[in-house]
Amino acid sequence: DISGNQGPVMIIDEESSWRRIHYRLARLAAGRGLEAQDLEPKLMLCCFAGVNVGNPQTWGRLRAEVRKYKPSLVILDAAIRIIAGSEDKSEFVGPFWSAIGGLQEMGAAVAIAHHTGHLEKARGRGSTAWHGGADVVAVLSKGDTKDRNKMTWAKLKDPPGLTDPDPIWIEREGREQV
């Protein structure tokens, strides 16, 4: 059940252009029978703003915006562009998680996009502190057909019923998920 804490969503996208993010949001809305503008009242977007936990100006501004707008969810894409230092070193990943904790203390759930890059596909690249600091690690991978992707759980702290949920299948159209 995902109906619990509904509210505004803030997306900080450090990898995609405005054009690309608007295209994706239009596809997402259409897949749910909505128009893209139906998403706007509860959606805040920021693309290529240079938000970085090590930059007091950009991270301070993000914290101020979270404090002001009180989003239920903050999505940060991608971790590699937001961390202050090497993703391979726990001495940088630890402070990253501390900064994320500051957003959570303001009442926001935080979702972070981080890439895999190892032979072990359920593990994000870089330090093992990435996995250790997360409450939930969902892995999106190719599905059993070209028309869908599979989302599985590499980590789920306190899962409902104390068992990991079944995989979720996400339909695809071309390169985009719907």
Secondary structure, 3 states (H helix, E strand, C coil): CCCCCCCCEEEEECCCCHHHHHHHHHHHHHHCCCCHHHCHHHEEEEECCCCCCCCHHHHHHHHHHHHHHCCCEEEEECHHHHCCCCCCCHHHHHHHHHHHHHHHHCCCEEEEECCECCCCCCCECCCCHHHHHCCEEEEEEECCCCCEEEEEEEEECCCHHHCCCCCEEEEEECCEEC
